[in-house]
Amino acid sequence: ATTVDLGELAVAWTPPGELPHHPVLCVLDGRVRTDALAAELGLDPGSPPAGLVAEGYARLGDGVLERIGGEFALVIWNRAERHGLLARDRLAARPLFVAEHAGALLFASEVRNLLALLPTRPAPDGVAMAHWLGRSGMPDNRTLFAGIRGVPGGGLVRLADGGWDARRFWSPRYRVPRSVAADQAAVEVRDALGHAVARALAGADRPGVMLSGGLDSAVIAALASAAMEPGAPPVAYSGVFPSHPEVDESAGVRRVRDGLGVPGVEAELGAGSALAGAIEFTRAWELPSVTPNRFVWTPLLRRAAADGIDVMLDGEGGDELFGCSTYLVADHLLAARPLAALRTSRRLPGMGSRPRPRWIARSLLVYGARGALPRRLHERMRAARGHRNRPDWLTEDVADPRWAWKRQSGPRWWASLAHQLTSDSVGAADQNRREAAMHGLAFRHPLRNPELIDLVLGLPPELAFHPRLDRPLLRAAMEGQLPDQTLRDTSKPFFNALAEDALTGPDLAPLHELLDDPHAELAARVRTGALAALLDRAATAAAPPGWELDVWRLATLEIWLEHQADPSALDPLLSELDAAPHVTFRTIDRSGSKRV
C-alpha cells in the first residue's frame, strides 16, 4: 500500500503506486472518464486520470466533479491551501463510507476497511436493523453499524477549516421531455446502449456476460458481442434449473446464445445451502448478504474466474430503466385530464386488449389517486388509518419505500422514475460487486449508466406504455439484433423457489438451531413466539407469500450479530452445512456443441 500523512489528512491506498508530483493529491478508486475535463483544461486527454482530476480541482474547485464521469470514489487534497473533498460517482457504483471518531473523519472504500481504523466495533444501528428486517432499504445511507454511513451517489464531503460538511454535487433534475417519435427514440436508445456497453467493456481482456433467458441480459450479450473483435466474442455464463421448470430459462438461454453465435457455460445446480453462503459473505465483508441465492450464482462466478474472465457484465437495472412510469396516471389526474388517465391505465403492460374493469379501477386508485396525493397529506392519511408498514412478527414500524419518490421534485411520472434509477437502497449493485470481487472479477452493469439514464428521463413517458409488452422501447431498439421470440417473450421468472428449497431442505434444521435462541438485539425486535411460528410454517403449505425472504433477513441478521460478538461463534454451524453446491457444468462452443 501507498501511505501519505499530510498532517490534517492521512490516506493509504492499494495497489501501491508512485505519488503524483502535483500540489493537489488525488486518489481514485474505479474508472473515471476525464475527456471533457481534459478538453476544458487544454490538457492531453491521455494523461493519467488522477493527475487530470488534481489539476481540475486546482483550477475549478468542487466544480471538477461536474466535469467527470464514470464509476469512482475519490479523495482530493490541496496540500498548500489545506482543503479537499471526498466524493462518489452519480450512481454510487464505487463504494465510499465515512464515520466520525474522536474529532476526526475516517473514510474507506469498504465498511470492513473502516472497521479496521476504529478502536472498537460500533454498536448495531437499531433503525438500520429494523429496516433490514422490514425489507425496506436503508434510510439516510445508514449501515448496520451505528455511526458508519455511506456517501450517497452524487455526494461529496468537503474538507476544510479543520472540519467537514456533506452536500450533493449532482442529483437528477427534471426537464420537459423532447417531442420525439417512437421509431427515432428507438434509434437513440440503441445507440446509447451501444455506448454504455462499450464503456463497460473498456479495459477488459476477457469479458463474460451473465446470461439468463430474459430480455435485459440478452441485450447486453448482443451488444457486447457486436462490440468485440470478430472471432473473440464474450463468454455467456448461465444457471439452468431443469428440476425447477417455473424458473428454468434453458430454452431462452440457448435461443439467444445460438442466435448470437457466442460460446457459453451452463451450471446445473443440485442441492445447496443458502446459510453457508451467508456466513461466508458476512465473514468476507462484515455485512450480511442481500440475497439468499448466493449458492446459485457463486459457482458460475468461480468458474468464470477459473476460465480467465476478468470482467463480467449483466442486465441489472433494465426493468426499472425501460419499464413504464406508472404514475403518469397521477399526472393526468392532477392536470384534470380524467380521460387521459383512463387511457393510460388501459395501456399498462399486461392489461391486454380488453382489460378487466377492476384492473383499471385498481390502477386509477393506486397509480392515480394515491400517486397524486401530496406527500405530507399522504403521510397524515396513512397515520390516521393506523397503517403499519411492517410484517406481523416485527415490533417496529419502518418507512414505506413505495412512496419515497414523493420527496423528489418534478411530475409524478418523472419523480418516481428518477428515484428508481438513481437509488439502490436495497444494495443489489454492491452485492454483485462484492460477490465478483470474492473471485477476482469486476462486475459491471451497463444499464446503470448515467448518460443512458439521462436519455430515458428526457423521453416522452408514453413511449414506455404497451398493453401487452413491458419495455416496448427496448424491444423496438433491439429489432434485428435478437431472435424475434426473445423480443416477444413476456415471461418473468422469480427465483424464490430456489431459496425455498434450500431453507426448507438442507438449511431447515440449522435455521432452527440458529434462531431458537436469538441474539438479544434480534429478540428485542421480534414478537414473542414469532420466530418459532414462522419456522414451523415454513415447511408447510401454510407458509405465507414471501416467507423465505422474511426468514432470510432474520437468519442473516442473526448471523451478522453473532459474528460481531465472536467471529468464531458460527464455526460449529458452518461445519454442519454443505457449503459446496452440487453443480454440473456444460461448456458450449460457438457451434452449439456441448462438453460436460
C-alpha positions, 0 to 999 in steps of 0.5 A: 500500500501507498501511505501519505500523512499530510498532517490534517489528512492521512490516506493509504491506498492499494495497489501501491503506486508512485505519488503524483508530483502535483500540489493537489493529491488525488486518489481514485478508486474505479474508472473515471472518464476525464475527456471533457475535463481534459478538453476544458483544461487544454490538457492531453486527454491521455494523461493519467486520470488522477493527475487530470482530476488534481489539476481540475480541482486546482483550477475549478474547485468542487466544480471538477466533479461536474466535469467527470464521469464514470464509476469512482470514489475519490479523495482530493487534497490541496496540500498548500491551501489545506482543503479537499473533498471526498466524493462518489460517482452519480450512481454510487457504483464505487463504494465510499463510507465515512464515520466520525471518531474522536474529532476526526473523519475516517473514510474507506472504500469498504465498511470492513476497511473502516472497521479496521481504523476504529478502536472498537466495533460500533454498536448495531444501528437499531433503525438500520436493523429494523429496516433490514428486517422490514425489507425496506432499504436503508434510510439516510445511507445508514449501515448496520453499524451505528455511526458508519454511513455511506456517501450517497451517489452524487455526494461529496464531503468537503474538507476544510477549516479543520472540519467537514460538511456533506452536500450533493454535487449532482442529483437528477433534475427534471426537464420537459421531455423532447417531442420525439417519435417512437421509431427515432427514440428507438434509434437513440436508445440503441445507440446509447446502449451501444455506448454504455456497453462499450464503456463497460467493456473498456479495459477488459481482456476477457469479458463474460456476460451473465446470461439468463433467458430474459430480455435485459441480459440478452441485450447486453450479450448482443451488444457486447458481442457486436462490440468485440473483435470478430472471432473473440466474442464474450463468454455467456455464463448461465444457471439452468434449473431443469428440476425447477421448470417455473424458473428454468430459462434453458430454452431462452438461454440457448435461443439467444446464445445460438442466435448470437453465435457466442460460446457459453457455460451452463451450471446445473445446480443440485442441492445447496445451502443458502446459510453457508453462503451467508456466513461466508459473505458476512465473514468476507465483508462484515455485512450480511448478504442481500440475497439468499441465492448466493449458492446459485450464482457463486459457482458460475462466478468461480468458474468464470474466474477459473476460465480467465474472465476478468470482467463480467457484465449483466442486465441489472437495472433494465426493468426499472430503466425501460419499464413504464412510469406508472404514475403518469396516471397521477399526472393526468389526474392532477392536470384534470385530464380524467380521460387521459388517465383512463387511457393510460391505465388501459395501456399498462403492460399486461392489461391486454386488449380488453382489460378487466374493469377492476384492473383499471379501477385498481390502477386509477386508485393506486397509480392515480389517486394515491400517486397524486396525493401530496406527500405530507397529506399522504403521510397524515392519511396513512397515520390516521388509518393506523397503517403499519408498514411492517410484517406481523412478527416485527415490533417496529414500524419502518418507512414505506419505500413505495412512496419515497419518490414523493420527496423528489421534485418534478411530475409524478411520472418523472419523480418516481422514475428518477428515484428508481434509477438513481437509488439502490437502497436495497444494495443489489449493485454492491452485492454483485460487486462484492460477490465478483470481487470474492473471485477476482472479477469486476462486475459491471452493469451497463444499464446503470449508466448515467448518460443512458439514464439521462436519455430515458428521463428526457423521453416522452413517458408514453413511449414506455406504455404497451398493453401487452409488452413491458419495455416496448422501447427496448424491444423496438431498439433491439429489432434485428439484433435478437431472435424475434421470440426473445423480443416477444417473450413476456415471461418473468421468472422469480427465483424464490423457489430456489431459496425455498428449497434450500431453507426448507431442505438442507438449511431447515434444521440449522435455521432452527438451531440458529434462531431458537435462541436469538441474539438479544438485539434480534429478540428485542425486535421480534414478537414473542413466539414469532420466530418459532411460528414462522419456522414451523410454517415454513415447511408447510403449505401454510407458509405465507407469500414471501416467507423465505425472504422474511426468514432470510433477513432474520437468519442473516441478521442473526448471523451478522450479530453473532459474528460481531460478538465472536467471529468464531461463534458460527464455526460449529454451524458452518461445519454442519452445512454443505457449503459446496453446491452440487453443480454440473457444468456444460461448456458450449462452443460457438457451434452449439456443441456441448462438453460436460 
